[in-house]
Amino acid sequence: MFRPALRSSVKTRSLIQKAVTSSPVVLFMKGTPAEPQCGFSRAVVQVLDLHNVPEEKMKTFNVLADQELRTGIKEFSEWPTIPQIYVNGEFVGGCDILLGMHQSGELETLLENNNIIEKAETALASLPP
């Protein structure tokens, strides 16, 4: 017997839309930053830490705490895996995309251009002589 895939409700999609715009950086992950529940989520948290993303500019959602969110975010982004990162409401990607951006320098540029972290020159200029 064929069963259509579960589709997230209009309410869930609306809540996800609000969530992705609730903070400059939004991370849907397994677990929490203090206790990631998978290696990919841990890697994303570590990369964001390396870039000194301020806590007040990042909001995380634990998809393991809500099955509807876990299914809904995959449909919302049309991305099959978790973690998922959003910057200023725009979907960036998952762990592999974020790691590639980190390695190429694109992530730092993205975070600077969206005023999430200080530009390197600004940060250096503010150091005492």
Backbone as JSON Lines, residues from 0, in Angstrom:
{"i":0,"aa":"M","n":[0.85,-1.19,0.0],"ca":[0.0,0.0,0.0],"c":[0.89,1.25,0.0]}
{"i":1,"aa":"F","n":[0.6,2.18,-0.89],"ca":[1.37,3.41,-0.98],"c":[0.83,4.42,0.01]}
{"i":2,"aa":"R","n":[1.72,5.02,0.76],"ca":[1.34,6.09,1.68],"c":[2.07,7.36,1.26]}
{"i":3,"aa":"P","n":[1.34,8.45,1.1],"ca":[2.03,9.69,0.77],"c":[2.93,10.11,1.92]}
{"i":4,"aa":"A","n":[4.0,10.78,1.58],"ca":[4.92,11.28,2.61],"c":[4.19,12.24,3.53]}
{"i":5,"aa":"L","n":[4.58,12.22,4.78],"ca":[4.0,13.17,5.73],"c":[4.32,14.59,5.29]}
{"i":6,"aa":"R","n":[3.37,15.43,5.31],"ca":[3.59,16.84,4.98],"c":[3.37,17.64,6.25]}
{"i":7,"aa":"S","n":[4.27,18.55,6.48],"ca":[4.13,19.36,7.68],"c":[2.9,20.25,7.54]}
{"i":8,"aa":"S","n":[2.3,20.52,8.66],"ca":[1.09,21.34,8.67],"c":[1.42,22.79,8.34]}
{"i":9,"aa":"V","n":[0.39,23.52,7.97],"ca":[0.54,24.95,7.71],"c":[1.06,25.63,8.97]}
{"i":10,"aa":"K","n":[0.57,25.19,10.12],"ca":[1.0,25.77,11.39],"c":[2.51,25.53,11.6]}
{"i":11,"aa":"T","n":[2.97,24.31,11.33],"ca":[4.39,24.0,11.49],"c":[5.24,24.83,10.54]}
{"i":12,"aa":"R","n":[4.8,24.94,9.28],"ca":[5.55,25.75,8.31],"c":[5.63,27.2,8.76]}
{"i":13,"aa":"S","n":[4.54,27.7,9.3],"ca":[4.51,29.08,9.79],"c":[5.47,29.26,10.96]}
{"i":14,"aa":"L","n":[5.48,28.3,11.87],"ca":[6.39,28.37,13.02],"c":[7.84,28.29,12.57]}
{"i":15,"aa":"I","n":[8.12,27.45,11.57],"ca":[9.49,27.34,11.06],"c":[9.89,28.64,10.38]}
{"i":16,"aa":"Q","n":[8.99,29.24,9.62],"ca":[9.3,30.52,8.96],"c":[9.65,31.58,10.0]}
{"i":17,"aa":"K","n":[8.9,31.62,11.09],"ca":[9.2,32.57,12.16],"c":[10.54,32.23,12.81]}
{"i":18,"aa":"A","n":[10.81,30.94,12.98],"ca":[12.06,30.51,13.63],"c":[13.28,30.92,12.81]}
{"i":19,"aa":"V","n":[13.24,30.72,11.49],"ca":[14.43,31.01,10.68],"c":[14.75,32.49,10.62]}
{"i":20,"aa":"T","n":[13.79,33.33,10.98],"ca":[14.02,34.78,10.99],"c":[14.1,35.33,12.41]}
{"i":21,"aa":"S","n":[14.14,34.45,13.42],"ca":[14.11,34.88,14.82],"c":[15.45,35.36,15.34]}
{"i":22,"aa":"S","n":[16.5,35.12,14.59],"ca":[17.84,35.49,15.02],"c":[18.73,35.58,13.78]}
{"i":23,"aa":"P","n":[19.82,36.34,13.84],"ca":[20.7,36.41,12.66],"c":[21.23,35.05,12.21]}
{"i":24,"aa":"V","n":[21.56,34.17,13.15],"ca":[22.0,32.81,12.82],"c":[21.04,31.85,13.51]}
{"i":25,"aa":"V","n":[20.48,30.94,12.73],"ca":[19.57,29.93,13.27],"c":[20.11,28.56,12.88]}
{"i":26,"aa":"L","n":[20.22,27.7,13.87],"ca":[20.74,26.36,13.67],"c":[19.71,25.34,14.14]}
{"i":27,"aa":"F","n":[19.3,24.49,13.21],"ca":[18.46,23.34,13.55],"c":[19.43,22.18,13.68]}
{"i":28,"aa":"M","n":[19.46,21.57,14.86],"ca":[20.48,20.56,15.14],"c":[19.9,19.43,15.97]}
{"i":29,"aa":"K","n":[20.69,18.37,16.1],"ca":[20.34,17.28,16.99],"c":[21.05,17.55,18.31]}
{"i":30,"aa":"G","n":[20.27,17.83,19.33],"ca":[20.82,18.17,20.64],"c":[20.91,19.67,20.82]}
{"i":31,"aa":"T","n":[21.81,20.08,21.69],"ca":[22.02,21.49,21.99],"c":[23.5,21.82,21.79]}
{"i":32,"aa":"P","n":[23.85,23.1,21.7],"ca":[25.27,23.44,21.56],"c":[26.13,22.86,22.7]}
{"i":33,"aa":"A","n":[25.58,22.83,23.9],"ca":[26.33,22.29,25.05],"c":[26.41,20.76,24.99]}
{"i":34,"aa":"E","n":[25.4,20.14,24.38],"ca":[25.36,18.68,24.29],"c":[24.84,18.23,22.93]}
{"i":35,"aa":"P","n":[25.66,18.37,21.89],"ca":[25.23,17.91,20.56],"c":[25.02,16.39,20.59]}
{"i":36,"aa":"Q","n":[24.02,15.94,19.84],"ca":[23.69,14.52,19.83],"c":[24.13,13.8,18.55]}
{"i":37,"aa":"C","n":[24.91,14.48,17.72],"ca":[25.51,13.82,16.56],"c":[26.78,14.57,16.18]}
{"i":38,"aa":"G","n":[27.67,13.88,15.51],"ca":[28.95,14.46,15.13],"c":[28.82,15.65,14.19]}
{"i":39,"aa":"F","n":[27.84,15.61,13.29],"ca":[27.65,16.7,12.35],"c":[27.19,17.97,13.07]}
{"i":40,"aa":"S","n":[26.27,17.8,14.01],"ca":[25.82,18.96,14.8],"c":[26.98,19.51,15.63]}
{"i":41,"aa":"R","n":[27.79,18.62,16.2],"ca":[28.96,19.05,16.98],"c":[29.93,19.84,16.11]}
{"i":42,"aa":"A","n":[30.17,19.36,14.87],"ca":[31.09,20.03,13.96],"c":[30.6,21.44,13.62]}
{"i":43,"aa":"V","n":[29.31,21.58,13.37],"ca":[28.76,22.9,13.03],"c":[28.91,23.85,14.21]}
{"i":44,"aa":"V","n":[28.61,23.39,15.4],"ca":[28.76,24.23,16.59],"c":[30.22,24.65,16.75]}
{"i":45,"aa":"Q","n":[31.14,23.74,16.53],"ca":[32.57,24.06,16.66],"c":[33.0,25.09,15.62]}
{"i":46,"aa":"V","n":[32.52,24.96,14.39],"ca":[32.88,25.94,13.35],"c":[32.33,27.31,13.7]}
{"i":47,"aa":"L","n":[31.09,27.38,14.16],"ca":[30.52,28.67,14.55],"c":[31.28,29.27,15.73]}
{"i":48,"aa":"D","n":[31.73,28.41,16.65],"ca":[32.55,28.87,17.77],"c":[33.89,29.43,17.28]}
{"i":49,"aa":"L","n":[34.5,28.76,16.3],"ca":[35.77,29.23,15.73],"c":[35.64,30.63,15.16]}
{"i":50,"aa":"H","n":[34.45,30.94,14.63],"ca":[34.21,32.25,14.04],"c":[33.69,33.26,15.06]}
{"i":51,"aa":"N","n":[33.64,32.84,16.32],"ca":[33.19,33.71,17.41],"c":[31.8,34.3,17.17]}
{"i":52,"aa":"V","n":[30.88,33.46,16.69],"ca":[29.5,33.92,16.53],"c":[28.94,34.16,17.93]}
{"i":53,"aa":"P","n":[28.53,35.39,18.23],"ca":[28.03,35.69,19.57],"c":[26.74,34.92,19.89]}
{"i":54,"aa":"E","n":[26.65,34.46,21.13],"ca":[25.46,33.71,21.56],"c":[24.18,34.49,21.32]}
{"i":55,"aa":"E","n":[24.24,35.8,21.53],"ca":[23.03,36.61,21.38],"c":[22.59,36.75,19.91]}
{"i":56,"aa":"K","n":[23.45,36.35,18.98],"ca":[23.1,36.43,17.56],"c":[22.8,35.06,16.97]}
{"i":57,"aa":"M","n":[22.69,34.04,17.84],"ca":[22.42,32.69,17.36],"c":[21.33,32.04,18.19]}
{"i":58,"aa":"K","n":[20.43,31.38,17.49],"ca":[19.38,30.63,18.15],"c":[19.42,29.21,17.61]}
{"i":59,"aa":"T","n":[19.27,28.24,18.5],"ca":[19.29,26.85,18.08],"c":[17.97,26.17,18.41]}
{"i":60,"aa":"F","n":[17.66,25.17,17.61],"ca":[16.46,24.37,17.82],"c":[16.87,22.91,17.79]}
{"i":61,"aa":"N","n":[16.49,22.18,18.83],"ca":[16.79,20.76,18.95],"c":[15.68,19.96,18.27]}
{"i":62,"aa":"V","n":[15.97,19.42,17.1],"ca":[14.93,18.69,16.35],"c":[14.58,17.36,17.0]}
{"i":63,"aa":"L","n":[15.43,16.86,17.9],"ca":[15.13,15.61,18.58],"c":[14.0,15.78,19.6]}
{"i":64,"aa":"A","n":[13.75,17.01,19.99],"ca":[12.7,17.3,20.98],"c":[11.32,17.42,20.33]}
{"i":65,"aa":"D","n":[11.26,17.47,18.99],"ca":[9.99,17.69,18.3],"c":[10.02,17.03,16.93]}
{"i":66,"aa":"Q","n":[9.34,15.88,16.82],"ca":[9.35,15.11,15.57],"c":[8.74,15.91,14.41]}
{"i":67,"aa":"E","n":[7.72,16.71,14.69],"ca":[7.11,17.51,13.62],"c":[8.1,18.55,13.1]}
{"i":68,"aa":"L","n":[8.87,19.15,13.99],"ca":[9.91,20.09,13.58],"c":[10.98,19.37,12.76]}
{"i":69,"aa":"R","n":[11.37,18.19,13.21],"ca":[12.42,17.42,12.52],"c":[12.0,17.11,11.07]}
{"i":70,"aa":"T","n":[10.76,16.71,10.88],"ca":[10.25,16.43,9.54],"c":[10.0,17.73,8.78]}
{"i":71,"aa":"G","n":[9.41,18.69,9.46],"ca":[9.02,19.95,8.83],"c":[10.19,20.76,8.31]}
{"i":72,"aa":"I","n":[11.3,20.79,9.03],"ca":[12.44,21.6,8.58],"c":[13.05,21.01,7.32]}
{"i":73,"aa":"K","n":[13.03,19.7,7.18],"ca":[13.55,19.07,5.97],"c":[12.7,19.44,4.76]}
{"i":74,"aa":"E","n":[11.39,19.47,4.96],"ca":[10.49,19.86,3.87],"c":[10.61,21.34,3.57]}
{"i":75,"aa":"F","n":[10.7,22.14,4.61],"ca":[10.77,23.59,4.47],"c":[11.98,24.0,3.62]}
{"i":76,"aa":"S","n":[13.13,23.42,3.92],"ca":[14.37,23.79,3.22],"c":[14.62,22.96,1.97]}
{"i":77,"aa":"E","n":[13.87,21.87,1.84],"ca":[14.11,20.91,0.77],"c":[15.53,20.37,0.86]}
{"i":78,"aa":"W","n":[16.0,20.17,2.1],"ca":[17.33,19.65,2.39],"c":[17.13,18.43,3.29]}
{"i":79,"aa":"P","n":[17.67,17.27,2.93],"ca":[17.32,16.03,3.63],"c":[18.0,15.77,4.96]}
{"i":80,"aa":"T","n":[18.99,16.56,5.31],"ca":[19.75,16.24,6.52],"c":[19.72,17.37,7.54]}
{"i":81,"aa":"I","n":[20.1,17.0,8.75],"ca":[20.23,17.94,9.85],"c":[21.63,17.74,10.39]}
{"i":82,"aa":"P","n":[22.34,18.78,10.71],"ca":[21.94,20.15,10.99],"c":[21.7,20.98,9.73]}
{"i":83,"aa":"Q","n":[20.98,22.09,9.96],"ca":[20.72,23.07,8.93],"c":[20.97,24.46,9.5]}
{"i":84,"aa":"I","n":[21.63,25.3,8.7],"ca":[21.99,26.66,9.12],"c":[21.26,27.68,8.27]}
{"i":85,"aa":"Y","n":[20.76,28.72,8.93],"ca":[20.15,29.88,8.27],"c":[20.89,31.12,8.73]}
{"i":86,"aa":"V","n":[21.16,32.03,7.81],"ca":[21.76,33.32,8.15],"c":[20.83,34.4,7.63]}
{"i":87,"aa":"N","n":[20.36,35.23,8.54],"ca":[19.38,36.29,8.22],"c":[18.23,35.76,7.38]}
{"i":88,"aa":"G","n":[17.7,34.61,7.79],"ca":[16.52,34.04,7.16],"c":[16.79,33.26,5.89]}
{"i":89,"aa":"E","n":[18.03,33.22,5.42],"ca":[18.37,32.51,4.19],"c":[19.03,31.18,4.52]}
{"i":90,"aa":"F","n":[18.57,30.12,3.88],"ca":[19.16,28.8,4.08],"c":[20.57,28.77,3.51]}
{"i":91,"aa":"V","n":[21.53,28.35,4.33],"ca":[22.93,28.25,3.9],"c":[23.25,26.82,3.5]}
{"i":92,"aa":"G","n":[22.88,25.86,4.34],"ca":[23.16,24.46,4.04],"c":[23.31,23.64,5.3]}
{"i":93,"aa":"G","n":[23.92,22.48,5.11],"ca":[24.16,21.58,6.21],"c":[25.62,21.59,6.6]}
{"i":94,"aa":"C","n":[26.03,20.56,7.32],"ca":[27.4,20.48,7.84],"c":[28.44,20.51,6.73]}
{"i":95,"aa":"D","n":[28.24,19.73,5.68],"ca":[29.24,19.67,4.61],"c":[29.41,21.01,3.91]}
{"i":96,"aa":"I","n":[28.31,21.71,3.68],"ca":[28.36,23.03,3.04],"c":[29.09,24.01,3.96]}
{"i":97,"aa":"L","n":[28.72,24.0,5.24],"ca":[29.34,24.92,6.19],"c":[30.84,24.68,6.33]}
{"i":98,"aa":"L","n":[31.24,23.41,6.37],"ca":[32.67,23.1,6.47],"c":[33.42,23.57,5.23]}
{"i":99,"aa":"G","n":[32.84,23.37,4.05],"ca":[33.46,23.85,2.81],"c":[33.58,25.36,2.8]}
{"i":100,"aa":"M","n":[32.55,26.05,3.26],"ca":[32.58,27.51,3.32],"c":[33.64,27.98,4.32]}
{"i":101,"aa":"H","n":[33.74,27.28,5.42],"ca":[34.75,27.62,6.43],"c":[36.15,27.48,5.83]}
{"i":102,"aa":"Q","n":[36.4,26.38,5.15],"ca":[37.72,26.11,4.58],"c":[38.09,27.1,3.48]}
{"i":103,"aa":"S","n":[37.11,27.55,2.72],"ca":[37.39,28.47,1.61],"c":[37.42,29.94,2.04]}
{"i":104,"aa":"G","n":[36.96,30.23,3.26],"ca":[36.89,31.61,3.72],"c":[35.54,32.26,3.46]}
{"i":105,"aa":"E","n":[34.66,31.57,2.74],"ca":[33.35,32.13,2.41],"c":[32.48,32.34,3.65]}
{"i":106,"aa":"L","n":[32.61,31.46,4.64],"ca":[31.78,31.58,5.84],"c":[32.11,32.86,6.59]}
{"i":107,"aa":"E","n":[33.38,33.15,6.75],"ca":[33.78,34.38,7.44],"c":[33.22,35.6,6.71]}
{"i":108,"aa":"T","n":[33.32,35.61,5.4],"ca":[32.78,36.71,4.6],"c":[31.27,36.83,4.78]}
{"i":109,"aa":"L","n":[30.57,35.7,4.74],"ca":[29.12,35.7,4.92],"c":[28.74,36.27,6.29]}
{"i":110,"aa":"L","n":[29.43,35.83,7.32],"ca":[29.14,36.3,8.68],"c":[29.48,37.78,8.84]}
{"i":111,"aa":"E","n":[30.57,38.22,8.24],"ca":[30.94,39.65,8.31],"c":[29.93,40.5,7.54]}
{"i":112,"aa":"N","n":[29.59,40.09,6.33],"ca":[28.67,40.87,5.49],"c":[27.27,40.96,6.07]}
{"i":113,"aa":"N","n":[26.91,40.02,6.93],"ca":[25.6,40.04,7.59],"c":[25.68,40.61,9.0]}
{"i":114,"aa":"N","n":[26.81,41.25,9.32],"ca":[27.0,41.91,10.62],"c":[26.81,40.98,11.81]}
{"i":115,"aa":"I","n":[27.24,39.73,11.63],"ca":[27.15,38.77,12.72],"c":[28.45,38.76,13.5]}
{"i":116,"aa":"I","n":[29.57,38.89,12.78],"ca":[30.87,39.03,13.41],"c":[31.53,40.28,12.84]}
{"i":117,"aa":"E","n":[32.51,40.82,13.58],"ca":[33.23,42.01,13.1],"c":[34.13,41.63,11.95]}
{"i":118,"aa":"K","n":[34.3,42.57,11.03],"ca":[35.26,42.35,9.95],"c":[36.65,42.28,10.56]}
{"i":119,"aa":"A","n":[37.49,41.44,9.99],"ca":[38.82,41.21,10.55],"c":[39.6,42.52,10.7]}
{"i":120,"aa":"E","n":[39.52,43.4,9.69],"ca":[40.26,44.67,9.77],"c":[39.76,45.53,10.94]}
{"i":121,"aa":"T","n":[38.46,45.54,11.16],"ca":[37.88,46.32,12.25],"c":[38.34,45.76,13.59]}
{"i":122,"aa":"A","n":[38.33,44.45,13.71],"ca":[38.74,43.82,14.95],"c":[40.2,44.1,15.24]}
{"i":123,"aa":"L","n":[41.03,44.03,14.2],"ca":[42.47,44.32,14.38],"c":[42.71,45.78,14.74]}
{"i":124,"aa":"A","n":[41.96,46.67,14.13],"ca":[42.14,48.1,14.39],"c":[41.77,48.47,15.81]}
{"i":125,"aa":"S","n":[40.88,47.69,16.43],"ca":[40.44,48.01,17.79],"c":[41.39,47.44,18.86]}
{"i":126,"aa":"L","n":[42.4,46.66,18.44],"ca":[43.36,46.12,19.41],"c":[44.29,47.25,19.88]}
{"i":127,"aa":"P","n":[44.67,47.22,21.16],"ca":[45.61,48.23,21.65],"c":[46.99,48.02,21.03]}
{"i":128,"aa":"P","n":[47.76,49.12,20.87],"ca":[49.1,49.0,20.25],"c":[50.07,48.25,21.14]}
